[in-house]
Amino acid sequence: ACYSNDLKISLLQILYQASGINGMILGQVLDMEFENKKANHQELDLIHHHKTGDLISAAMKMGALVCDYKDILIWQEIGYKIGLAFQIQDDILDVTGNSEILGKKVGSDLQNHKSTYVSLMGVDKSQAIVNQYFKEATELLYKLNVKHELILEIMEKLKKRVK
């Protein structure tokens, strides 16, 4: 398909902001900053919001923009909820997962003194939060006038990944 230059510029702006110093890079810096000191719940949310949420949200916004959906802010919020759930799930899998499947050494967060949801709240409470974020993302999706099946299938695969 042939897209206008304005659309291309808008797409690049979304990606640039999500990956730049106020996006994913900020999340990575904050994550490293809290390696040797304990982050509270709000600080962890801020880290995850930028480290993962900004990029997933950007993908949702970019897709919505290309499809000319009017509800771009709802797509953005869905992306943030999935991003937070995904990152908390990473914290859980670092404790409960299989090193070979994950592609990283299980327990590396603890060994690296990283603040995580699991170290702050435990596995069960963290999993409940993951489930809640996926539930909220699903509820937001149903507010949109789109075919839900594919995105729901993707969300379900993310929710059940590498357990």
N, C-alpha and C positions, 0 to 999 in steps of 0.2 A: 504494500500500500504506500501511497505517496502522502507524506505528512507535511503540513506547513512549517515554515521556519519558526513561527511563534510557538507551535506545539513542541518542536524539537528543543527550543530554548527552555521552555517550561519544564520539560522532562529532565533536561540536564541540570536545571536549578534544583529540582527536587532531589536528585541523586547527589549533587554536590553538597547541599545542606545536610543531608542525612549521613553522608560519609565523612564530612569535614570536621573542623575543629569544634564545632558546636553540635556534632552528631556522634558517629561511632568513635571517632578519635577521642572525643571528650570522655565517652564511656570507658574506653580502654585506659585512659590516663587515670580516671577515678578508680577503676578496678585495681590498678597498680598501686595507687596511693593508699588503698585500704588493705594491702597485703600484710602489713605488720601491725595494723590497728583495727579494732573491731568497728564495723559499720553497723548502724542501726537499721531498722526496717525502711525508713524513708530514704536513707543513703543507698541502701541496696536497690530500692526501686529506681532511684535516679541513675545508678550505674547501668542497670538492666534496660531502662528506658532508652538510654543512648547507645549502649553497647550492641544491643540486638534489636530493640524496638524501633529505633529510627530507620534501620534498613528494611525491616519487614514492612513497616508502615509506608516507607517510600515506594516499595514494590506495589503495594495496594493502591496508593495514590496515583502512581504512574499508570497502572492498568485502568483505573477509573477515568483518568484524564484522556487516555487514548480512546476509550469507549464513550467518552462524553457523558459520563454519569454525573448527575447533579449532586449526588450525596457523597462527595469526595471526603468530607470530614468524618462521615461514618466509616468509610473504608480506612481512613487514617487511624481511627480509634480501634477498629478490628485488628489492624496491624500491630498496634501497641500492645493490645491484650495478648495476641499470639506471641509477640516478642518476649513479653514478661513471662508468660507461661513456659516458653521454650528455654529461657535462661534459668528459671527456677528448676525446671526439669533437668537441666545440665548439672545443677548443684546436687540434685537427688541421685542422678546416675553416677556422679563421681563417688558416691558412697555405696550404691547398691548395684551398679552396672558391671559389665564384663569388659575387662581391659582390651581384649582382642576385638570385640565388636565396636567398642567406643573409639578405638584408635588412640587412646591416651591411657596412661596409668591410672587406675582407680585409686582414689585417695590422694591424688596430687594436690587438690585444693587444701586439704588439711596439712599436708606436708609443706606446702608453700605459704601456710598461715593466711589463707584467703578468707575473707568474710563471705559467708554464704547463707542462704536461707536455712539450710540444714543445720549449720552451726548455731544459728540464731534461734530457730524454732523447732528443729527436729524434722525427721523424714515425714511423719504422718501429717503434721500441720502444713508442711511445705507442699505435699501432694494435694491436700485439700485446697490450697491456694491455686495450684496449677489447674485443678478441675474447675474451680470457680472462674478463673480467667477464660478458659475454653468455653464455659457455659455462657459467660457474658458476650464473648465474641460471636457465638452462635446466635444468641438473642439479637444482637445488632445486625447480623447478616439477614435474619428473617424480616427485619424492618425494610430491607431493600427490595426493590422490584426487579429482581434478577433471578436467573436459574441458579438454584443453590447447590445442586447435587455435587458438582465437581469440587467446589471450594469446601463443602462439608466433608467430602472424602479425603481431601488433602489435610484438613484439620484433624480428622480422626486418625490418619496415619501419623501425624505429628504427635498427637496425644498418646499414642501407643508405641512410640519409637523406643527401640533398644531397651526393653525392660528386663 
